[in-house]
Structures are given as C-alpha cells and as structure tokens.
Amino acid sequence: MIKKLSLCALSVLAALPVGTVAFAADGDMQLQQVLMLSRHNLRAPLADNGSVLEQSTKKSWPQWDVPGGQLTTKGGVLEIYMGNYTRQWLAQQGLVQNGSCPDSNNVFVYANSLQRTVATAQFFVNGAFPGCDVAVTHQDAMGTMDPIFNPVITDGSEAFNKQALADMAAANEKLALKPAFQRLEKIVDYKSSPACNNKKQCDLSSGQNSFSAENGKEPNVSGPLKVGNSLMDAFTLQYYEGFPLDQVAWGQIKTPEQWKELSAIKNGYQDTLFTSPTIAREVAAPLVDYIRSQLVDQDKANAPKVTLMVGHDSNIASLLSALQVKPYELPDTYEKTPIGGQVVFERWHDAKNDKDLLKVEYVYQTADQLRDADVLSLKNPPKRVTLQLTGCQTDANGYCSWDQFSQALNSALQGTPMQPAAAAKPAAAQPDSDAAPAAAAANSATDKPADNAKVDKADADKAKAEKAEADKAAAEKAKAEKADADKAKAEKAEAVKAAAEKAKADKAAADKAAAEKAKADKAAADKAAAENAKAEKADAEKAAAEKAKADNATASQAPTAAQSNDAKSVATAAQ
C-alpha cells in the first residue's frame, strides 16, 4: 500500500522534539554562520501523463495525488524531518537555542517562486522552528522563476553559443550510456510506444541528441537524453513516494546495480547541460553573486546566522561546477543532486589562530530514508559528505581558508555581468625603454640641422600628443568601468535591501495578522462563553419553572384523592 499522510499529521510532526541541551563545538572551533542551498523535496514528475511519459510507452502510468511538478504530502513530511534534524544540529553547534524561537534577524529563508520550492521552505521552517514566526521570502508572482534561481543563458554572442554547444556535445560523447538506454527501452517497451509508431523514432540507444544554448533560455537538449531523463526522473520519484515495488517501473528495476546503471542517464543529462565550465559560470552567476553578498559582503555581526535558500537540482549542479568543486560521491543514493538535499556553506571561527574557515558539506536523505520516511535526528541523521573546492585547500577535518573561498566566489564571477569591481590601478610609469629614444633624440638635436631639429620636435610633439590622448582614453575607460561597477554594486545593494525590506514587511504583516487573529479568537471565545452561560441560565430557569409547576400539580391532586378514598370507605361500611 502507498503511504498516505494527511495534512492533519503535519501539525503533529511539526511538534517533534528538537534534541537535547545545546553545547558548543569541541575544541577551539565555533560555528558562526551557515547558508544552506537546498533542492526542493519530493514532487510529482514534471513530465506527467500526456507528455513525454505517455509518448514513451503504451503502458499505464501510476496516478499521483498532486499535479505534475508540485510538492507531494510525503515531500512535506520529509522536509519537516530535515528541518527538525537541522534544528538539532544547529543547537548542538550552539548556533540556535533549543526550546526558544530564534531572533527574526538571525534566520532568513528565501525560495524560488514555484509551489514546490516555497512549500518546501515552509515545511522546513515548520520542522526546524515549530510555532515560531519565521517568514519565507519569495517573489509575489508565484509560478514564475526568480532571477536568482533561474539558470538561463544571458550571453547572446556567437562565440559563447559555439563554445557552449561544443562543450555539451563533448560531455555527451563521454557518457557511454548505450547499455543503460538498451535496458530502458526494454522496461518501457519503446518499440511499441506512440513515439515509435508515430515518428518512427524507435531506438533510444543509438538516437541522436540535439543541443541548444539560446539567450534567455535554459540549456536544452532534444533526443534520447531528454526522454531518458524524464523516464528515470519518474521512476526515481515513484520509488521515493513509496509506490509498491511492482508499480515502480512496472517492477522491472530490481537491483541496486540496475538503479545505478539507469540513474547514469539522469545524472548525465544534468552534467551535460549544466556543469561544463562555460555554461556553469554563465547560468550560476546570479546565484553565486547572491551567495557572495550573504557570506562575504555583509558585515558578519549583522548577517543572518542561518540562511536557507530553496531551488532546484540545476542550481546546485551549476553552482558546484562554477565554484570548481572536486568530483564527489554520495553513498546510498543514485542522484548526484538528491531530492531534498542541501549544499551547506559553514563559516567556522578558529579561536586558537583567530581566523575564519570554510567547510562545505552535502547533507541529504538516502534513497531508503526517503522511501521509508525515516524520522531524522542526531541519532538517525541524514548523510553528510564534505566537499572540496579546487581553489581552497582542505585540511584533514574538511576546513579551508575563508579568504580562499572568497577568492573562489570572485573567480566564479569573472567574465560575467556580476563580476566584482576591481580596485582602480594607478597609471604605470613610463618604461625606460620608451624614454631612452626620446632622451637620445633630445641629446642629438643640437648636432642636427635646424630642419631636422624641427622634424624631430614635431615627431616628439606628435608622440606626446598621442600618449596624452591614450592616457586620456585609458582614464575615461577606467572611469566608465568604475561607474559601471559602482552602478552594478548599487543595484545589487538595492536588490538586497529590497529583499530585506520585503522580508521585514512580511514579518510585520504576519505579526499584525497574528495579533488580529488572536484578538478575534479571544472575542469569539468570550462571546461563545457568554452565550453559553446565558443558554445554561435559561435552561436552568426553565427546568426550575417546570419542576415548580409539576410540584403544584401534584399538591392540588392530593386532597381529591384523599376524599375519594374516604367516600369508598363510607360506601363499604354501608354495604
């Protein structure tokens, strides 16, 4: 039977215990700030019935209880578990306190403006901070992509397009997915599918892929790789949701080895489209810039201690590539960016050496934890895998220099519109090699005829004028670049300020709504109590009146009965 969890259960689950007494990290290391970039939790397949899935097989697909792409009820429960565990871990490190709500300035939650991402953020908050006023910030226009989370191409140049297409084609060639596609063809009986019958495209294992990298759109592919990704996405989600195993891929994926082989299609799709250096740097730039603004640009004393961002697998894949994270393995899962998983950026302070350090971890629920809906805790935690950045040397405990991390963020933005402004450089002194000919000319001028001297002077004046013009052009260019950088910085600061003000306004509105609701609830309760008391009094008075009436009736009938008995006695005596 499929596990079903009602919405009523969610309020119960949100009240799960959040651990024991908090204690600081061992030794001289103190956790001071975390930023979690999370993939949304369990959703229904994006390519729901009627699209790619229906065209790829004549078999019937299992039905989901939510529309395609939306967070499922179980997905909400799983995120509550993740939030509850995260609260325990944060309390263990001394970053929050158990048994009390965090200061609103210390927790910031920001989600892409789609149902599955906003809902994931809300369920996380319910699990981590039950009963607390922690707002979820997102764009007002739901159903549209927030620019921070939208992995679209913004470079419309021919050179970029050519390089991007070449990178995707090269990545695709390295995948070696033919055996996986052959197995997938058998599972769906692709040769009998509508796609085969209608379009005569009957072979996934040798079909051709066509890539695109259009300005304003996500990197894309048409062909077997896209079809295979949609199919494996659906099968994986069926497994997580808890569908009976004979319904998951119609019971035809039976071993971990088969899951690993087939999941390579889905992982390959993601790698091909979003992780080549050219594309990753381009599509992840807004996200990298935002993370930089939260972790580097903000004053540490005023920055939120805990930030949660909820986006998509494409966000995580492109971000890790842009930051040059070294290849990693995630045990007990088949996805490179697991559903509900988080990339956690942690700023630790080394008190002994008085310096900040970075640790990056991938925190995720295993495939079986997702399917079995395991309750997470410090005793039954999700997996934690330490990641390493190429430009940030990691020690034995997984820490690297915070300064190197800042440089890695800046490096990931080089060549993008988000590139940080460089400090203005003073004009370089004229090299001696340039000055020597001029000096020589000046020294020899007295030995030359007047005409030659005039010519030399004219040449010198021309060179001087050209140099002055070049210096002026360089200065104007530097000024323009600085102005552009200042403008970009101001716009970014304005955007951050606007987001903060929106979050503050949302909190104020929530506070007002809560106060008004409490007032209304109290008024309704007082009214109900008064009406109830009035009704009870009326019932009591009615009962008393009815009793008095009955007593009076009984009393009035008693003499009559006595007289009747006396009459009967007289009659008897007479007889």
ROTOR-517528 format. One record per residue (C-alpha): x negated, y negated, z negated. Coordinates in steps of 0.02 Angstrom, whole numbers, padded with zeros to 5 digits, always signed. Example, Ala and Ser with C-alpha at 12.3 -4.5 7.8 and 13.67 -1.06 7.14 Angstrom:
2
-00615+00225-00390;-00684+00053-00357;
***
This chain:
575
+00000+00000+00000;-00057-00176+00037;-00095-00275-00120;+00026-00420-00137;+00001-00557-00266;+00141-00681-00296;+00115-00866-00317;+00176-00845-00497;+00025-00736-00529;-00091-00876-00477;-00048-00983-00628;-00087-00835-00740;-00250-00801-00652;-00299-00983-00665;-00296-00968-00854;-00429-00830-00858;-00562-00854-00992;-00712-00954-00937;-00851-00873-01035;-00940-00894-01198;-01030-01038-01280;-01140-01135-01160;-01328-01131-01176;-01466-01217-01081;-01577-01130-00955;-01726-01038-01025;-01893-01122-01041;-01928-01295-00976;-01810-01286-00826;-01649-01384-00836;-01513-01382-00703;-01461-01561-00668;-01358-01559-00507;-01278-01435-00386;-01199-01454-00216;-01102-01304-00151;-01060-01290+00033;-00926-01155+00041;-00842-01064+00182;-00653-01056+00157;-00586-00894+00085;-00481-00756+00163;-00369-00811+00307;-00262-00729+00440;-00350-00703+00608;-00369-00859+00714;-00331-00763+00873;-00164-00699+00811;-00042-00592+00910;-00004-00663+01082;-00180-00720+01122;-00348-00632+01137;-00299-00489+01021;-00140-00446+01115;-00230-00455+01283;-00370-00339+01225;-00265-00186+01182;-00094-00109+01208;-00094-00051+01027;+00013-00140+00898;-00073-00256+00775;-00029-00259+00589;+00076-00407+00535;+00013-00543+00419;+00123-00642+00299;+00048-00810+00348;+00019-00893+00518;-00148-00868+00606;-00291-00966+00527;-00204-01002+00361;-00268-00950+00190;-00180-00795+00125;-00112-00773-00051;-00251-00650-00087;-00376-00777-00020;-00313-00898-00152;-00334-00768-00289;-00511-00726-00231;-00556-00911-00237;-00486-00927-00413;-00603-00785-00462;-00750-00875-00379;-00705-01038-00466;-00690-00951-00635;-00861-00869-00614;-00939-01033-00557;-00874-01121-00713;-00953-00986-00821;-01119-01002-00730;-01120-01192-00739;-01081-01184-00926;-01220-01057-00951;-01341-01181-00873;-01274-01323-00980;-01205-01424-00835;-01024-01418-00896;-00944-01376-01063;-00827-01231-01092;-00660-01271-01170;-00652-01450-01106;-00618-01538-00942;-00766-01617-00852;-00781-01803-00831;-00699-01852-00666;-00861-01939-00613;-00960-01779-00633;-00861-01667-00515;-00825-01709-00333;-00728-01591-00217;-00722-01627-00030;-00639-01516+00102;-00612-01516+00288;-00434-01568+00326;-00364-01397+00377;-00245-01292+00274;-00368-01152+00238;-00508-01268+00181;-00400-01385+00073;-00309-01237-00005;-00475-01150-00041;-00538-01306-00131;-00377-01319-00233;-00384-01136-00287;-00568-01154-00333;-00527-01303-00444;-00384-01205-00525;-00504-01064-00565;-00650-01172-00621;-00558-01309-00715;-00382-01246-00756;-00267-01384-00818;-00396-01520-00779;-00371-01672-00669;-00496-01635-00530;-00442-01708-00363;-00476-01629-00193;-00532-01761-00068;-00491-01739+00117;-00430-01838+00266;-00248-01891+00260;-00214-01819+00433;-00202-01633+00397;-00234-01515+00541;-00372-01623+00615;-00559-01594+00597;-00654-01710+00481;-00808-01779+00575;-00921-01719+00434;-00865-01539+00461;-00836-01544+00649;-00980-01452+00737;-00962-01540+00904;-01092-01597+01028;-01118-01786+01039;-01262-01789+01164;-01191-01802+01339;-01358-01809+01429;-01400-01688+01567;-01564-01643+01483;-01477-01590+01322;-01345-01490+01415;-01476-01398+01515;-01579-01356+01361;-01425-01302+01260;-01364-01185+01396;-01538-01110+01416;-01551-01082+01227;-01381-00996+01218;-01420-00884+01367;-01588-00836+01292;-01510-00796+01123;-01378-00690+01207;-01511-00590+01300;-01593-00541+01136;-01434-00469+01057;-01438-00294+01132;-01254-00263+01096;-01211-00136+01231;-01187+00014+01112;-01078-00094+00998;-00970-00152+01143;-00951+00027+01203;-00888+00080+01031;-00771-00071+01026;-00700-00027+01197;-00651+00145+01132;-00571+00076+00973;-00454-00041+01068;-00440+00069+01224;-00493-00081+01326;-00471+00006+01494;-00283+00015+01459;-00270-00164+01396;-00172-00305+01480;-00339-00394+01510;-00398-00246+01613;-00234-00218+01704;-00202-00400+01744;-00376-00467+01777;-00473-00309+01815;-00596-00352+01677;-00617-00177+01608;-00793-00166+01542;-00849-00266+01389;-01019-00183+01380;-01080-00248+01548;-00972-00402+01571;-01049-00574+01596;-01038-00718+01472;-01020-00898+01525;-01080-01034+01404;-01034-01218+01390;-01103-01365+01291;-00988-01510+01331;-00997-01680+01248;-00861-01698+01114;-00829-01510+01102;-00899-01362+01005;-01023-01249+01093;-00921-01113+01178;-00929-00950+01273;-00807-00853+01380;-00826-00668+01414;-00858-00510+01312;-00947-00601+01171;-00793-00707+01133;-00673-00560+01149;-00782-00452+01038;-00797-00589+00907;-00607-00609+00899;-00581-00421+00881;-00713-00397+00746;-00651-00551+00653;-00477-00472+00646;-00542-00301+00589;-00652-00379+00454;-00509-00484+00386;-00394-00331+00384;-00521-00241+00276;-00538-00388+00155;-00349-00414+00143;-00328-00235+00084;-00233-00160+00230;-00227+00031+00220;-00383+00105+00299;-00280+00193+00433;-00221+00019+00488;-00392-00064+00485;-00449-00048+00666;-00318+00092+00675;-00429+00197+00563;-00572+00205+00688;-00709+00116+00590;-00755+00246+00459;-00934+00222+00402;-01046+00079+00342;-01159+00113+00492;-01013+00085+00611;-00965-00076+00521;-01145-00138+00533;-01159-00097+00718;-00995-00181+00763;-01021-00332+00650;-01177-00372+00751;-01057-00435+00886;-00979-00563+00769;-01147-00616+00697;-01221-00626+00871;-01079-00739+00929;-01115-00858+00786;-01303-00855+00810;-01290-00884+00997;-01175-01034+00986;-01234-01123+00828;-01410-01076+00772;-01527-01120+00916;-01635-01268+00857;-01571-01383+00994;-01387-01354+00957;-01400-01333+00768;-01488-01501+00745;-01357-01585+00855;-01196-01513+00781;-01253-01509+00599;-01317-01689+00593;-01163-01768+00510;-01162-01631+00378;-01350-01643+00346;-01334-01832+00332;-01191-01818+00208;-01283-01691+00100;-01435-01806+00105;-01327-01952+00047;-01264-01849-00101;-01428-01771-00157;-01562-01898-00107;-01490-02071-00077;-01380-02081-00231;-01452-02132-00399;-01471-01972-00499;-01393-02050-00653;-01233-02094-00560;-01219-01947-00439;-01089-01810-00475;-01167-01663-00566;-01059-01541-00469;-01007-01562-00287;-00904-01435-00190;-00885-01450-00001;-00771-01328+00090;-00795-01300+00276;-00825-01158+00397;-00948-01022+00449;-01007-01132+00594;-01052-01269+00468;-01158-01152+00363;-01241-01066+00512;-01292-01230+00598;-01345-01311+00434;-01461-01169+00384;-01538-01170+00557;-01560-01359+00560;-01648-01351+00390;-01758-01209+00456;-01704-01083+00326;-01806-00924+00347;-01715-00765+00403;-01618-00687+00259;-01525-00527+00216;-01363-00521+00116;-01339-00350+00035;-01167-00265+00030;-01088-00372+00164;-01084-00364+00353;-01066-00551+00385;-01211-00675+00395;-01094-00809+00326;-00971-00710+00217;-00793-00769+00192;-00782-00875+00033;-00973-00878+00017;-01069-01032-00039;-01239-01105+00001;-01287-01185-00166;-01416-01325-00171;-01481-01341-00350;-01586-01482-00421;-01687-01421-00570;-01798-01528-00681;-01962-01455-00739;-01984-01541-00907;-02159-01473-00933;-02225-01553-00773;-02094-01692-00765;-02039-01659-00586;-01884-01609-00491;-01874-01444-00397;-01754-01368-00273;-01677-01195-00272;-01559-01138-00134;-01450-00984-00161;-01318-00894-00059;-01178-00845-00178;-01047-00729-00105;-00923-00590-00143;-00970-00421-00071;-00859-00333+00054;-00794-00216-00082;-00769-00358-00209;-00661-00444-00079;-00561-00288-00033;-00538-00231-00214;-00503-00409-00278;-00632-00388-00416;-00620-00514-00558;-00787-00606-00563;-00881-00652-00721;-01059-00665-00786;-01047-00478-00821;-00974-00441-00648;-01048-00579-00541;-01047-00607-00355;-01210-00582-00263;-01343-00718-00275;-01482-00719-00142;-01620-00851-00145;-01652-00937+00022;-01817-01011+00080;-01847-01165+00187;-01991-01161+00310;-02045-01336+00259;-02027-01309+00071;-02147-01182-00003;-02059-01073-00131;-02138-01005-00290;-02107-00834-00367;-01948-00895-00452;-01873-00971-00294;-01913-01155-00330;-01991-01277-00208;-02036-01461-00212;-01891-01584-00210;-01996-01705-00109;-02024-01572+00023;-01837-01538+00026;-01804-01723+00055;-01928-01719+00199;-01840-01564+00270;-01674-01658+00269;-01754-01807+00357;-01839-01693+00482;-01673-01608+00523;-01603-01779+00571;-01746-01832+00685;-01687-01867+00862;-01504-01879+00809;-01395-02034+00785;-01408-02001+00598;-01598-02017+00597;-01655-02112+00441;-01733-02281+00471;-01923-02281+00467;-02018-02414+00374;-02075-02556+00486;-02258-02542+00529;-02373-02696+00536;-02444-02740+00705;-02604-02644+00735;-02765-02740+00750;-02835-02757+00925;-02962-02616+00952;-03143-02666+00976;-03142-02586+01146;-03014-02715+01202;-03107-02859+01125;-03277-02813+01196;-03242-02853+01377;-03165-03019+01330;-03317-03062+01224;-03434-03010+01361;-03339-03117+01484;-03348-03264+01367;-03534-03244+01341;-03571-03233+01525;-03458-03375+01576;-03595-03505+01555;-03703-03414+01679;-03571-03412+01815;-03525-03546+01938;-03381-03660+01892;-03260-03575+02011;-03299-03406+01938;-03276-03478+01764;-03105-03543+01814;-03057-03373+01883;-03116-03288+01725;-03019-03412+01619;-02863-03385+01722;-02881-03197+01702;-02908-03217+01516;-02757-03331+01501;-02653-03207+01600;-02709-03063+01490;-02674-03166+01336;-02501-03210+01401;-02464-03029+01445;-02520-02973+01273;-02413-03107+01191;-02265-03052+01296;-02296-02869+01249;-02312-02914+01066;-02151-03013+01077;-02060-02869+01162;-02125-02747+01032;-02070-02862+00892;-01897-02883+00968;-01883-02695+00992;-01935-02664+00812;-01811-02796+00755;-01672-02717+00858;-01713-02544+00794;-01715-02609+00616;-01548-02695+00645;-01476-02534+00715;-01545-02436+00569;-01478-02563+00444;-01309-02557+00531;-01306-02367+00527;-01358-02368+00344;-01223-02497+00303;-01091-02397+00396;-01144-02240+00306;-01140-02330+00139;-00968-02398+00182;-00907-02224+00226;-00972-02153+00063;-00895-02299-00031;-00730-02273+00058;-00732-02089+00013;-00769-02131-00168;-00632-02262-00173;-00510-02139-00096;-00556-02009-00225;-00533-02140-00362;-00365-02193-00289;-00311-02011-00275;-00357-01986-00457;-00263-02143-00511;-00110-02087-00411;-00122-01915-00489;-00136-01992-00663;+00014-02102-00630;+00116-01959-00560;+00070-01850-00709;+00118-01989-00831;+00283-02020-00742;+00319-01834-00737;+00281-01817-00923;+00395-01965-00960;+00533-01894-00851;+00512-01721-00927;+00525-01796-01103;+00678-01897-01057;+00759-01744-00980;+00716-01640-01133;+00785-01774-01253;+00943-01787-01150;+00965-01599-01145;+00937-01587-01333;+01065-01724-01367;+01193-01645-01252;+01162-01476-01330;+01185-01547-01506;+01345-01634-01452;+01412-01474-01375;+01368-01373-01528;+01455-01501-01641;+01610-01498-01531;+01611-01308-01534;+01594-01308-01724;+01734-01434-01745;+01846-01335-01628;+01809-01173-01719;+01847-01257-01888;+02011-01326-01822;+02064-01159-01751;+02021-01073-01915;+02120-01200-02017;+02269-01178-01901;+02260-00990-01921;+02248-01004-02110;+02400-01118-02115;+02500-00998-02008;+02457-00853-02123;+02505-00953-02276;+02676-01004-02204;+02720-00825-02161;+02682-00754-02335;+02842-00813-02427;+02953-00747-02289;+02877-00577-02303;+02899-00577-02492;+03084-00624-02476;+03110-00485-02351;+03038-00359-02472;+03149-00420-02613;+03302-00401-02504;+03255-00224-02462;+03239-00183-02647;+03412-00251-02687;+03489-00153-02546;+03409+00006-02607;+03474-00018-02783;+03648-00047-02718;+03642+00118-02625;
***
